[in-house]
Amino acid sequence: MRRRRIPDLWLIMVAALAAIPLLGCVNSEDPAQAFTMVGEEREVRGMVADAKLTLCAPPPDKAGTCEGTLVVEPEGGGAAGRVTVNITRAVTLQKGGQAVLLLQLRGSQVIVKYRATKEGPSVATSVVAAS
């Protein structure tokens, strides 16, 4: 009987370790209600200098979407001209016509359309990377 319990304990430990990365993956509020868009839509073209993931809990109908931030260095703008935009789950990130994860955009040439918000941060309305 003792040998039977060791595999059961091993299975529980493996399952617990596998669940650790999922701790930050919880549903957030509806992305459409998180920000109040104001002003005109703007566009920045350049290379993704940094991408940070803050939440990854895509709804079933929007595979490949997560929340986080992208830092885009505009073409010819240098580090001083970098633009930081928030990414909500409402935006599908595309590269070569396929949905991709936020972190897969690092180092990619992108076209980001974004708007200012009443709450302060700029929020992306569209993110398309060159293939």
Helices and strands as residue ranges (DSSP letters): H 2-19, G 20-24, H 31-34, E 37-55, E 67-74, G 79-81, E 83-87, E 93-95, E 98-99, G 102-105, E 109-117, E 123-129
